[in-house]
Amino acid sequence: PEAVKEAKTGEKENRGSEDATDEDVTMEISPETVKEVTRILREAKKVAVLTGAGVSAESGIPTFRGADGFWSVGSKNYQPQDLATWEKFNEMPEELWRWYQYRWGVCRGASPNAGHLALVELHGLLPGGLDVITQNVDGLHLTAGSARERLFEIHGRIDEMLCDDQVVGSCLNGLDLDDPAHVEKAAACVMTTPKPAESEGHEQLPKCPKCGVRQRPKILWFDECYNEVLYRSNTALQVVQNCDVLVIIGTQLTTGLPQKIVQIAKERQARIIRMDTSSPDLADPLNEGMLHVKAKSGEALPKVVAELRGLLNGVANGEQPPQEGKPCADEVPLPPPPSVEPAGAGASEVNGGGDDASPSK
């Protein structure tokens, strides 16, 4: 693979205090980097995008509830990764429902940012469009206008719920959730999560109107496995197998499925662009062969969109298009999708938008 490359950002950092986070940092991506990213995208035949908690953070979705990052139950404090399991939900379902309703309320107040909107524009500008695989559960990609059929919310959605399939008697109990033949039956069980109550004390755990079993958030928990029926995880991996460019935005790649996505892209010899506000560990083999762009997606992607639009307008006006890059690897026959590990090995970063969207996973 090509040598690790970290793009120039010409960054301008403006920290209001020593406690400033990456979300407080202004980074100005250099014109050279904009042109390089644009060139790679324009030469691509199939583009896949993997997004994580950093994209949600740019919409104001906090990493934790409160400064200390805990959720209190009586005298005991819990971290999000302690709560985001089916085992904990089974132990105290009402309290977990209140916690998720709080988070749902946070997400309801958020709007798509410039990064979300730029991805939608890129989809329209690229000949093959793009597929978005997101670890975020806030639903902001869909709200921004991403095509539903090409959006893979692999950790679920916080605004949806369904009856608990692990409870005997539920609509989905015993159903093979990796069998695509069950997609329609499962979809019929998914309902819109009710608006958060005015106070946490008024929250009530809903029950399925069909089977009477308790409802749960349609979110993949740490102790659960990815599946095709609810999360389209196998199809998402197939998308990566077919891509010749993978763009990674706002994720630290510290968990199983994102790492697997990168590995598949490398095996297929795809070009990889990684955009994040933190500097990568260049000693980590996972980061080899990537174009690293230290920037916020909401600041960098609109510039890429503008550059690409300018190139396309120039070609439409008779200018010579840039030289195309090498073709992508043959797409057929494809190897079988890699096995998918339990969510504990492949969930996402901690962020109020999802474990999931990221809090946990």
C-alpha positions in Angstrom: 0.0 0.0 0.0 1.1 3.6 -0.5 2.8 5.3 2.3 0.8 6.9 5.1 -0.1 10.4 4.1 -1.3 13.1 6.4 -2.8 16.0 4.5 -1.9 19.6 5.2 -4.7 21.5 6.9 -3.1 24.8 7.5 -5.1 24.5 10.7 -6.0 27.5 12.8 -6.7 26.4 16.3 -8.8 28.7 18.5 -9.2 27.4 22.0 -11.4 29.3 24.4 -10.0 27.4 27.4 -7.8 24.6 28.4 -10.9 22.4 28.6 -11.7 23.0 24.9 -12.6 19.8 23.0 -12.2 18.9 19.4 -15.6 20.4 18.8 -14.2 23.8 19.9 -11.3 23.7 17.4 -11.5 25.5 14.1 -9.5 23.7 11.4 -9.1 25.2 7.9 -8.4 22.5 5.3 -5.9 23.6 2.7 -6.8 24.2 -0.9 -4.3 21.5 -1.9 -6.1 18.9 0.3 -9.5 19.9 -1.1 -8.2 19.3 -4.6 -6.7 16.0 -3.7 -9.9 14.7 -2.0 -12.0 16.0 -4.9 -9.7 14.3 -7.4 -10.0 10.9 -5.6 -13.8 11.2 -5.4 -14.2 12.3 -9.0 -12.1 9.3 -10.3 -14.1 6.8 -8.2 -16.7 4.5 -9.6 -18.3 3.5 -6.2 -17.9 5.5 -3.0 -18.8 4.3 0.5 -18.8 6.6 3.5 -18.5 5.5 7.1 -19.6 8.0 9.7 -19.3 8.0 13.5 -19.9 10.1 16.6 -17.8 13.1 15.4 -20.4 13.9 12.7 -23.2 14.0 15.3 -21.1 16.1 17.6 -21.0 18.8 15.0 -24.8 19.0 15.3 -24.5 19.7 19.0 -25.2 16.2 20.3 -23.1 15.9 23.4 -20.8 13.0 24.2 -22.3 12.5 27.6 -25.2 13.7 29.7 -23.7 16.3 32.0 -20.1 17.1 32.7 -19.3 13.9 34.5 -20.7 11.6 31.9 -22.8 9.5 34.3 -26.5 8.5 34.6 -27.6 8.2 38.2 -30.0 5.6 39.5 -30.5 6.1 43.1 -27.1 6.5 44.7 -25.3 4.7 41.9 -23.7 6.2 38.8 -23.5 4.4 35.5 -21.5 5.1 32.4 -23.2 4.7 29.0 -21.3 1.6 28.1 -22.6 0.0 31.4 -26.2 0.8 30.4 -26.3 0.0 26.7 -26.8 -3.8 27.1 -29.8 -6.0 26.9 -28.7 -7.5 30.3 -29.0 -4.1 31.9 -32.3 -3.4 30.1 -33.7 -6.7 31.4 -32.5 -5.8 34.9 -34.1 -2.3 35.1 -36.2 -1.7 31.9 -38.1 1.3 33.2 -34.9 3.2 34.1 -33.2 2.3 30.8 -36.3 3.5 28.9 -36.0 6.8 30.8 -32.4 7.1 29.8 -33.1 6.5 26.2 -36.0 8.9 26.2 -33.6 11.5 27.6 -31.2 10.8 24.7 -34.1 10.9 22.2 -35.0 14.3 23.5 -31.4 15.5 22.9 -31.5 14.1 19.3 -34.9 15.7 18.6 -33.4 19.1 19.3 -30.5 18.6 16.8 -30.5 19.4 13.1 -28.3 18.1 10.3 -25.1 20.1 10.0 -23.1 21.2 6.9 -21.3 17.8 6.8 -24.6 15.9 6.6 -25.9 18.2 3.8 -22.6 18.0 1.9 -22.8 14.2 1.7 -26.3 14.6 0.2 -24.9 17.0 -2.4 -22.0 14.7 -3.2 -24.4 11.8 -3.8 -26.0 13.9 -6.5 -22.7 15.0 -8.1 -20.9 11.7 -8.2 -21.9 9.5 -11.2 -22.4 6.5 -9.0 -23.7 8.4 -6.0 -22.5 7.2 -2.6 -23.5 4.8 0.1 -23.5 6.0 3.8 -22.8 3.5 6.6 -23.4 5.2 9.9 -22.8 4.2 13.5 -25.0 7.0 14.6 -28.6 6.5 15.8 -29.8 10.0 15.7 -31.3 9.8 12.2 -29.7 13.0 11.0 -28.4 11.5 7.7 -31.9 10.7 6.6 -33.3 14.0 7.8 -30.6 15.7 5.7 -31.8 13.9 2.6 -29.6 10.9 2.2 -31.3 8.2 0.1 -32.9 5.7 2.5 -32.0 2.7 0.2 -28.4 3.7 0.3 -28.2 4.5 4.0 -27.1 1.8 6.4 -27.9 2.6 10.1 -25.9 -0.3 11.5 -26.6 0.5 15.1 -30.3 1.4 14.7 -32.4 4.5 15.3 -33.2 6.1 18.6 -36.6 7.3 17.3 -37.8 3.7 16.6 -38.8 0.9 18.9 -40.0 -2.7 18.7 -41.1 -5.5 21.0 -38.3 -7.2 22.8 -37.4 -10.2 20.7 -35.6 -11.9 23.6 -38.8 -12.2 25.6 -40.9 -15.4 25.0 -44.2 -14.5 23.3 -42.9 -11.4 21.5 -43.6 -11.0 17.8 -40.0 -11.5 16.9 -39.0 -14.2 19.5 -37.2 -17.1 17.8 -37.1 -15.4 14.4 -33.9 -15.7 12.4 -33.0 -12.0 12.0 -30.2 -12.8 9.5 -32.8 -14.3 7.1 -33.9 -11.6 4.6 -37.2 -13.4 4.2 -38.2 -12.0 7.6 -37.6 -8.3 6.7 -41.3 -7.5 6.2 -42.4 -9.3 9.3 -39.8 -7.4 11.4 -40.6 -4.1 9.7 -44.2 -4.5 10.7 -43.2 -4.6 14.4 -41.2 -1.4 14.3 -43.0 1.7 15.7 -42.1 5.3 16.1 -40.8 6.1 19.6 -43.2 8.4 21.5 -42.1 11.9 22.3 -40.2 12.3 25.6 -42.5 13.1 28.5 -42.3 16.5 30.1 -40.5 14.9 33.1 -38.6 11.7 33.5 -41.0 10.6 36.2 -43.9 10.5 33.7 -42.1 8.1 31.3 -43.8 4.8 30.9 -42.3 1.7 29.2 -44.6 1.0 26.2 -45.9 -2.5 25.3 -46.4 -3.9 21.9 -50.0 -3.6 20.8 -49.9 -6.9 19.0 -48.2 -9.3 21.5 -48.3 -7.2 24.8 -44.5 -7.6 25.4 -42.5 -4.6 26.5 -41.0 -2.4 23.8 -37.3 -1.6 23.5 -35.3 1.0 21.5 -34.4 -0.3 18.0 -30.7 0.1 18.9 -27.9 -2.5 18.8 -26.6 -3.1 22.3 -23.1 -4.2 23.3 -24.1 -7.7 24.2 -26.1 -8.3 20.9 -25.1 -9.3 17.4 -25.4 -7.4 14.2 -28.1 -8.8 11.9 -29.3 -8.2 8.4 -33.1 -7.9 9.1 -32.9 -4.9 11.5 -29.6 -3.3 10.7 -28.7 -4.4 7.2 -25.2 -5.2 8.4 -24.4 -7.9 5.8 -25.5 -5.6 3.0 -23.4 -2.8 4.4 -20.3 -5.1 4.2 -21.2 -6.0 0.7 -21.2 -2.3 -0.2 -17.7 -1.9 1.1 -16.6 -5.0 -0.9 -17.8 -3.2 -4.1 -16.4 0.3 -3.4 -13.2 1.7 -4.8 -13.1 4.7 -2.4 -13.9 4.6 1.3 -14.4 7.9 3.2 -14.2 7.6 7.0 -15.6 10.5 8.9 -15.7 11.2 12.6 -14.9 7.8 14.0 -11.8 6.5 15.9 -12.1 3.0 14.5 -11.7 1.5 17.9 -14.3 -1.2 17.6 -14.8 -4.3 15.5 -17.2 -3.6 12.6 -15.5 -0.2 11.6 -12.2 -2.0 11.7 -13.6 -4.8 9.6 -14.9 -2.3 7.1 -11.4 -0.8 6.7 -9.8 -4.2 6.3 -12.3 -5.1 3.6 -11.6 -1.8 1.7 -7.9 -2.5 1.9 -8.3 -6.0 0.6 -10.2 -4.6 -2.3 -7.5 -2.1 -2.9 -9.8 0.9 -2.4 -8.5 4.4 -1.8 -9.3 5.4 1.8 -9.8 9.0 3.0 -10.0 9.5 6.8 -11.4 12.8 8.0 -11.4 13.6 11.8 -10.5 16.3 14.2 -7.9 14.3 16.0 -4.5 13.2 14.7 -4.2 9.6 13.7 -1.8 7.1 15.3 0.5 6.7 12.3 2.2 3.8 14.0 -1.1 1.8 13.9 -1.1 -0.6 10.9 -4.8 0.2 10.5 -4.0 3.7 9.4 -1.5 2.7 6.7 -2.3 3.7 3.2 -4.9 6.4 4.1 -5.1 10.0 3.2 -5.6 11.6 6.6 -7.4 14.9 6.7 -7.5 16.7 10.1 -10.7 18.7 9.8 -14.4 18.9 10.7 -16.7 17.4 8.1 -18.9 20.4 8.3 -16.1 22.7 7.3 -14.2 20.4 4.8 -16.9 18.6 2.9 -18.7 21.8 1.6 -15.4 22.9 0.1 -15.0 19.6 -1.6 -18.5 19.9 -2.9 -17.8 23.3 -4.3 -14.5 22.2 -5.9 -16.2 19.2 -7.5 -19.1 21.2 -8.8 -16.7 23.6 -10.3 -14.9 20.8 -12.1 -18.1 19.3 -13.4 -19.3 22.7 -14.6 -16.0 23.2 -16.4 -16.3 19.9 -18.2 -19.8 20.8 -19.2 -18.4 24.0 -20.7 -16.0 22.0 -22.9 -12.9 22.0 -20.6 -10.6 19.0 -20.6 -11.5 16.7 -17.7 -8.8 15.5 -15.3 -7.2 12.1 -16.1 -9.1 9.2 -14.7 -7.5 6.9 -12.1 -7.1 3.2 -12.3 -10.3 1.1 -12.4 -11.6 -0.5 -9.3 -11.2 -4.2 -8.7 -13.5 -6.6 -10.4 -16.8 -6.8 -8.5 -17.9 -10.2 -9.6 -17.6 -12.8 -8.2 -17.6 -11.3 -4.7 -16.2 -13.2 -1.7 -18.9 -14.1 0.9 -19.5 -11.3 3.5 -17.2 -11.7 6.5 -18.7 -13.0 9.7 -20.1 -10.3 11.9 -19.1 -10.3 15.6 -21.3 -9.4 18.5 -21.9 -5.7 19.0 -19.6 -5.7 22.0 -16.7 -6.2 19.6 -18.1 -3.9 16.9 -20.2 -1.1 18.3 -19.4 2.6 18.1 -18.1 5.4 20.1 -19.8 7.1 23.1 -22.0 10.0 22.0 -25.4 11.2 22.9 -26.6 10.4 19.4 -26.1 6.8 19.5 -24.4 3.6 20.5 -25.2 3.4 18.9 -25.4 6.6 17.4 -23.2 6.8 19.5 -23.3 6.6 23.0 -21.7 3.5 23.3 -20.7 0.7 21.1 
